[in-house]
Structure formats: C-alpha cells, structure tokens
Amino acid sequence: MQFLVYILVYPLIWLISILPFRLLYAFSDFLYIVIYKMVGYRKKVVQDNLRLVFPEKSKKEINDITDKFYHHFCDMMLEAVKSLTISEKTMNQRFTFKNIELINDLGKQNRSIVLMCAHYGSWEWIFIMQKHIAHKGYAIYSKLGNKYFDALVKRIRAKYNSTLITTKEAIPTLIRAKHDGELTINGFASDQSPMVHKAFHWSEFMGIKVPIHTGAEMLAKRLDMSVVFFKVKRLKRGYYETTFEVLAENPNDYPNYEITDMFTEKVEQQIREAPQYYLWTHRRWKHRDKVPAEFQGK
C-alpha cells in the first residue's frame, strides 16, 4: 500500500517541483485559499497560540498575522517540494549565508558543531550550507511513516553531503564519527514540545512556562561540540538569509540548561520581530498547565 501511494503521488510532486518559481508561487496562492480560506487547516490552533502569546494584540492584528502565516506556510511547503529538482546554483542564490566564515573558523579549530534552530522562516534549504563548509552534515529528524517517501527525503539531503538520522540513531552515530575523527555539524530544531514525562527542564517561552527540549545541549556537552544558533531572515518571497551566532564554543563551561535558555531567548527575539514566519500550527504550549511542583515559581 505504501508503494502504491508513492507511485501515485510522486509524479505529482515531481511535476510541481519543476514549475518555474512564478508558477510555483501562483500555485501557492491557490493553495492558501484552499488550506486557509476553505478548509481552515488548524486555524483554531494557530489563532489560539497567537492569542496566548500576544495577549496585548487586537483581534485585527491576530487575524493579520494569521493571514500572513498561511501565505508563508504554503510557500514553505512548495519550496520543500522544489528541493527535489532545484539546481545548486538557484539554491545558492535564494538561500544565502551572511557569516559562513564563523562555521569555517570553528572547523579550522577542529570543532564539531551542534546547530540549533527553530521552526521559523525556512529550514528546507539550509542543507546547501554543506557546499560551503568542510563539516559532514547530520540532521535529527522524525522518520516518515511511508518508507518510500522517507528514502526520497534522505536522497535529497544526500545530494548536499547531509545525512538524516533519528533521535535513537544520533548518539551512536555521532560517537562513531567522533571516534573516526570526522568533523560534523548536527542540526536540531529544538523549539518543539517534548513529552512531559521526558522533560528535564521547564522554562518560559514567549512568557509561558513549558517543557523545553534539552537534547541538543546535552549532546554538545557529552561530545564536546560547539553550539551555534542559526537565524533565518526572509528577505522577500523565496529568498532567505541565514546568520550564525555562537552560543557556546566550549559547552561544558556552562551550567546545565543555560545554553538551552539562551537558544529559547534567541527564538523569542526572532518571533517578535516577524511572528508570521513561525510555525504556529504546532501545539507548542499544550503542556503549560502541567508544570511539575519542583519547577513552579522558578
């Protein structure tokens, strides 16, 4: 059944991916009408999240952010599809790096890197970075339910010297890489909500106390990797610029969770600058009423 779905859907994905950008974004505008105006996909979740974190904003302001978010959301989905056939030259033109030398300087110091990011702006084209650095790229991801589409996504990333690994694969894979002397850069989208019973740290995110993922910081400390935050800025439709910032060159010099809190603060700043580019469809604050007693008041 999985293969049948794949062979039926893949040709459509491929046809969309070869559309010129002008037509791709015209299709995105149509998709926006269907997903937002007609179906209302997760509209209540999006607006509940926005009202929760921006209580000072009027209904008109919330609606305006919602509208802009869905436009960007549709663009981002189709940009992900475009990854299938986009050329390296075009990707380099559309996803640029303001200070890639920061990554290369760490490489010259033989430092592997934990690269922390949020579900903000666009992260689909970040893997073109591998064409500009010496590090081998790994990205932590959740395996897709359809094994054929999962393999397709892995093949797309592999074109740019990036390898997708699951959370369970991360530690043994990166321990082996360190043992072999491999210089690695390892991407973590660390702004999602962990399961309450697996949360080691609760902190305020957008003014609300929630469980926070600490896996990136703990891995950096265990394998002595520098921690770098990357901030994506949307310049205009289909064009993005990334800026890197070192959070901790030597992570074991920092108390537990301080690096994670620094990351959370950076994400907040990013969201407040232009909230429409954050992924509001996730129930990020769903555990806010489950704060354990030991974390209350801290």
RODO-2510 file (C-alpha; in nm, 4 decimals, decimal comma):
residues 298
     n   res          X          Y          Z
     1     m     0,0000     0,0000     0,0000
     2     q     0,2847     0,2395     0,0841
     3     f     0,4451     0,1780    -0,2552
     4     l     0,1125     0,2332    -0,4327
     5     v     0,0689     0,5694    -0,2606
     6     y     0,4259     0,6593    -0,3515
     7     i     0,3955     0,5789    -0,7232
     8     l     0,0664     0,7680    -0,7425
     9     v     0,1821     1,0789    -0,5561
    10     y     0,5464     1,1048    -0,6640
    11     p     0,4738     1,2104    -1,0271
    12     l     0,2587     1,4984    -0,8978
    13     i     0,5328     1,6079    -0,6574
    14     w     0,7872     1,5955    -0,9371
    15     l     0,5659     1,7998    -1,1716
    16     i     0,5180     2,0656    -0,9029
    17     s     0,8920     2,0725    -0,8354
    18     i     0,9784     2,1603    -1,1963
    19     l     0,7417     2,4568    -1,2094
    20     p     0,9156     2,7930    -1,2612
    21     f     0,9068     2,9942    -0,9404
    22     r     0,6489     3,2340    -1,0835
    23     l     0,4058     2,9465    -1,1358
    24     l     0,5087     2,7747    -0,8127
    25     y     0,4056     3,0799    -0,6109
    26     a     0,0876     3,1213    -0,8139
    27     f     0,0029     2,7652    -0,7111
    28     s     0,0935     2,8580    -0,3529
    29     d    -0,1606     3,1423    -0,3668
    30     f    -0,4264     2,8931    -0,4775
    31     l    -0,3206     2,6507    -0,2031
    32     y    -0,3526     2,9320     0,0518
    33     i    -0,7171     2,9814    -0,0466
    34     v    -0,7885     2,6084    -0,0132
    35     i    -0,5969     2,5435     0,3107
    36     y    -0,6831     2,8647     0,4968
    37     k    -0,9987     3,0125     0,3490
    38     m    -1,1842     2,6929     0,2584
    39     v    -1,0560     2,4116     0,4817
    40     g    -0,9271     2,6222     0,7711
    41     y    -0,6450     2,3756     0,8419
    42     r    -0,5541     2,4132     1,2112
    43     k    -0,6806     2,7705     1,2069
    44     k    -0,8098     2,7430     1,5618
    45     v    -0,4725     2,6109     1,6839
    46     v    -0,2910     2,8948     1,5093
    47     q    -0,5144     3,1674     1,6490
    48     d    -0,5264     3,0147     1,9986
    49     n    -0,1449     3,0115     2,0017
    50     l    -0,1245     3,3704     1,8815
    51     r    -0,3779     3,4976     2,1356
    52     l    -0,1937     3,3096     2,4089
    53     v     0,1494     3,4575     2,3433
    54     f     0,0328     3,8007     2,2242
    55     p    -0,2485     3,8920     2,4681
    56     e    -0,1813     4,2601     2,4007
    57     k    -0,2664     4,2331     2,0292
    58     s    -0,6103     4,3175     1,8927
    59     k    -0,8298     4,0741     1,7014
    60     k    -0,7394     4,2577     1,3796
    61     e    -0,3669     4,2179     1,4492
    62     i    -0,4078     3,8468     1,5262
    63     n    -0,6052     3,7976     1,2046
    64     d    -0,3383     3,9837     1,0084
    65     i    -0,0584     3,7624     1,1462
    66     t    -0,2706     3,4536     1,0785
    67     d    -0,3289     3,5557     0,7184
    68     k     0,0422     3,6230     0,6571
    69     f     0,1373     3,2996     0,8318
    70     y    -0,0761     3,0859     0,5994
    71     h     0,0684     3,2574     0,2928
    72     h     0,4178     3,1760     0,4152
    73     f     0,3163     2,8251     0,5259
    74     c     0,2015     2,7394     0,1731
    75     d     0,5161     2,8915     0,0208
    76     m     0,7312     2,6852     0,2537
    77     m     0,5547     2,3575     0,1693
    78     l     0,6062     2,4151    -0,2021
    79     e     0,9664     2,5253    -0,1502
    80     a     1,0203     2,1895     0,0205
    81     v     0,8788     2,0166    -0,2888
    82     k     1,1004     2,2350    -0,5087
    83     s     1,4016     2,0847    -0,3276
    84     l     1,3526     1,7735    -0,5397
    85     t     1,4740     1,9367    -0,8620
    86     i     1,6111     2,2806    -0,7721
    87     s     1,9635     2,3427    -0,9008
    88     e     2,2557     2,4123    -0,6726
    89     k     2,3081     2,7489    -0,8436
    90     t     1,9482     2,8579    -0,7831
    91     m     1,9511     2,7447    -0,4237
    92     n     2,2720     2,9387    -0,3596
    93     q     2,1023     3,2486    -0,4999
    94     r     1,7928     3,2070    -0,2855
    95     f     1,9372     3,0849     0,0445
    96     t     2,2450     3,2828     0,1423
    97     f     2,4720     3,2909     0,4468
    98     k     2,5742     3,6228     0,5979
    99     n     2,8703     3,4936     0,8008
   100     i     2,9537     3,1388     0,6909
   101     e     3,3131     3,2101     0,7947
   102     l     3,2046     3,1569     1,1567
   103     i     3,1385     2,7893     1,0778
   104     n     3,4634     2,7542     0,8858
   105     d     3,6620     2,9177     1,1662
   106     l     3,5286     2,6575     1,4097
   107     g     3,6209     2,3906     1,1562
   108     k     3,9789     2,5190     1,1452
   109     q     3,9856     2,4729     1,5235
   110     n     3,8715     2,1126     1,4684
   111     r     3,5424     2,1846     1,6417
   112     s     3,2349     1,9842     1,5556
   113     i     2,9099     2,1778     1,5932
   114     v     2,5586     2,1402     1,7280
   115     l     2,3496     2,3737     1,5127
   116     m     2,0305     2,4840     1,6878
   117     c     1,7370     2,6330     1,5043
   118     a     1,3640     2,6922     1,5362
   119     h     1,0761     2,6151     1,3030
   120     y     1,0999     2,9664     1,1709
   121     g     1,1366     3,1234     0,8273
   122     s     1,2597     2,8345     0,6183
   123     w     1,4807     2,5445     0,7121
   124     e     1,4238     2,3349     0,3982
   125     w     1,7151     2,4818     0,2029
   126     i     1,9669     2,5067     0,4870
   127     f     2,1456     2,1955     0,3622
   128     i     2,3012     2,3949     0,0753
   129     m     2,5353     2,5129     0,3517
   130     q     2,7254     2,1865     0,3077
   131     k     2,8647     2,3192    -0,0208
   132     h     3,0404     2,5969     0,1709
   133     i     3,1895     2,4139     0,4696
   134     a     3,4121     2,1146     0,5468
   135     h     3,1902     1,9608     0,8149
   136     k     2,9879     1,6481     0,7416
   137     g     2,6207     1,7307     0,7995
   138     y     2,3750     1,5358     1,0098
   139     a     2,0177     1,6396     1,0864
   140     i     1,7988     1,4893     1,3563
   141     y     1,4518     1,4152     1,2205
   142     s     1,1379     1,2083     1,2744
   143     k     1,1121     0,9217     1,0289
   144     l     0,8221     0,9456     0,7824
   145     g     0,5508     0,6813     0,8029
   146     n     0,5887     0,5932     0,4337
   147     k     0,9297     0,4303     0,3885
   148     y     0,9478     0,5265     0,0195
   149     f     0,8953     0,8970     0,0865
   150     d     1,1342     0,8676     0,3801
   151     a     1,4010     0,7319     0,1455
   152     l     1,3243     1,0124    -0,1034
   153     v     1,3809     1,2826     0,1579
   154     k     1,7093     1,1174     0,2570
   155     r     1,8234     1,1100    -0,1074
   156     i     1,7516     1,4802    -0,1493
   157     r     1,9598     1,5645     0,1568
   158     a     2,2396     1,3285     0,0497
   159     k     2,2957     1,5362    -0,2659
   160     y     2,4416     1,8023    -0,0396
   161     n     2,6508     1,5818     0,1906
   162     s     2,3810     1,5760     0,4596
   163     t     2,2514     1,2667     0,6360
   164     l     1,9210     1,2394     0,8217
   165     i     1,9297     1,0393     1,1444
   166     t     1,6609     0,9671     1,4011
   167     t     1,6897     1,0620     1,7678
   168     k     1,7746     0,6995     1,8541
   169     e     2,0484     0,6922     1,5901
   170     a     2,2020     1,0257     1,6900
   171     i     2,4215     0,9295     1,9845
   172     p     2,5770     0,6097     1,8429
   173     t     2,6240     0,7729     1,5003
   174     l     2,7964     1,0809     1,6375
   175     i     3,0066     0,8871     1,8892
   176     r     3,1336     0,6770     1,5984
   177     a     3,2001     0,9912     1,3920
   178     k     3,3987     1,1441     1,6786
   179     h     3,5967     0,8227     1,7224
   180     d     3,6776     0,8256     1,3497
   181     g     3,7922     1,1873     1,3673
   182     e     3,5047     1,3110     1,1486
   183     l     3,4239     1,6810     1,1703
   184     t     3,0456     1,7103     1,1926
   185     i     2,7733     1,9739     1,2049
   186     n     2,4492     1,8479     1,3550
   187     g     2,1159     2,0208     1,3126
   188     f     1,8490     2,0289     1,5831
   189     a     1,5094     2,2001     1,5624
   190     s     1,4804     2,2402     1,9391
   191     d     1,1681     2,4523     1,9801
   192     q     0,9053     2,1775     1,9750
   193     s     0,7339     2,0483     2,2877
   194     p     0,8828     1,7351     2,4492
   195     m     0,6678     1,4820     2,6298
   196     v     0,6102     1,5908     2,9890
   197     h     0,7480     1,2714     3,1442
   198     k     1,0708     1,3128     2,9443
   199     a     1,1230     1,6811     3,0242
   200     f     1,4249     1,7702     3,2379
   201     h     1,3810     2,1445     3,2116
   202     w     1,0869     2,3851     3,2221
   203     s     1,1286     2,7493     3,1320
   204     e     0,9359     3,0432     2,9924
   205     f     0,8910     3,0557     2,6174
   206     m     0,7084     3,3649     2,4938
   207     g     0,6174     3,4373     2,8573
   208     i     0,4637     3,0947     2,9286
   209     k     0,6290     2,8159     3,1269
   210     v     0,6574     2,4984     2,9187
   211     p     0,8844     2,1926     2,8956
   212     i     1,1925     2,2601     2,6842
   213     h     1,3968     2,0201     2,4715
   214     t     1,7488     1,9863     2,6142
   215     g     1,8826     1,7105     2,3881
   216     a     2,0966     1,9414     2,1737
   217     e     2,2729     2,0918     2,4758
   218     m     2,3267     1,7533     2,6423
   219     l     2,4721     1,6032     2,3241
   220     a     2,7014     1,9029     2,2779
   221     k     2,8333     1,8568     2,6302
   222     r     2,8728     1,4826     2,6004
   223     l     3,0699     1,5035     2,2733
   224     d     3,2303     1,8451     2,3391
   225     m     3,0785     2,0206     2,0391
   226     s     3,0435     2,3948     1,9987
   227     v     2,6837     2,5211     1,9968
   228     v     2,5748     2,7611     1,7231
   229     f     2,2343     2,9226     1,6657
   230     f     2,1231     2,9996     1,3143
   231     k     1,8728     3,2740     1,2477
   232     v     1,6810     3,2771     0,9208
   233     k     1,5522     3,6048     0,7812
   234     r     1,3041     3,6181     0,4925
   235     l     1,4305     3,8878     0,2558
   236     k     1,1433     3,8583     0,0085
   237     r     0,9300     3,5810    -0,1329
   238     g     1,1529     3,2796    -0,1969
   239     y     1,4723     3,4453    -0,0699
   240     y     1,6288     3,3883     0,2716
   241     e     1,9425     3,4898     0,4584
   242     t     2,0962     3,3000     0,7481
   243     t     2,3128     3,4470     1,0230
   244     f     2,5122     3,2275     1,2605
   245     e     2,5847     3,3061     1,6248
   246     v     2,7983     3,1060     1,8671
   247     l     2,6063     3,0277     2,1861
   248     a     2,8849     2,8275     2,3487
   249     e     3,2218     2,7403     2,1997
   250     n     3,3008     2,5165     2,4979
   251     p     2,9609     2,3991     2,6266
   252     n     3,0914     2,2260     2,9376
   253     d     3,1878     2,5684     3,0741
   254     y     2,8139     2,6445     3,1171
   255     p     2,5712     2,5247     3,3870
   256     n     2,3109     2,2770     3,2687
   257     y     2,0262     2,4322     3,0676
   258     e     2,1859     2,7770     3,0381
   259     i     2,2644     2,7164     2,6702
   260     t     1,9108     2,5921     2,6115
   261     d     1,7709     2,9072     2,7736
   262     m     1,9980     3,1198     2,5552
   263     f     1,8588     2,9426     2,2495
   264     t     1,4998     2,9947     2,3652
   265     e     1,5652     3,3658     2,4104
   266     k     1,7042     3,3917     2,0560
   267     v     1,3953     3,2207     1,9167
   268     e     1,1691     3,4610     2,1071
   269     q     1,3520     3,7594     1,9593
   270     q     1,3100     3,6122     1,6134
   271     i     0,9378     3,5553     1,6602
   272     r     0,8721     3,9024     1,7993
   273     e     1,0486     4,0625     1,5032
   274     a     0,8193     3,8945     1,2488
   275     p     0,5720     3,6475     1,4050
   276     q     0,4152     3,5422     1,0745
   277     y     0,7147     3,3243     0,9890
   278     y     0,6925     3,0948     1,2917
   279     l     0,5252     2,7525     1,2631
   280     w     0,2086     2,8272     1,4599
   281     t     0,0297     2,5060     1,3600
   282     h     0,2128     2,3116     1,6338
   283     r     0,0593     2,2902     1,9818
   284     r     0,3776     2,4265     2,1385
   285     w     0,2144     2,5419     2,4624
   286     k    -0,0144     2,2418     2,5198
   287     h     0,1587     2,1401     2,8456
   288     r     0,1516     2,4833     3,0085
   289     d    -0,0949     2,3678     3,2777
   290     k     0,1154     2,0636     3,3758
   291     v     0,4157     2,2316     3,5366
   292     p     0,5601     1,9917     3,7995
   293     a     0,5742     2,1229     4,1553
   294     e     0,9547     2,1391     4,1547
   295     f     0,9514     2,3808     3,8611
   296     q     0,6766     2,6110     3,9836
   297     g     0,7944     2,9508     4,0968
   298     k     1,1360     2,9150     3,9379
***
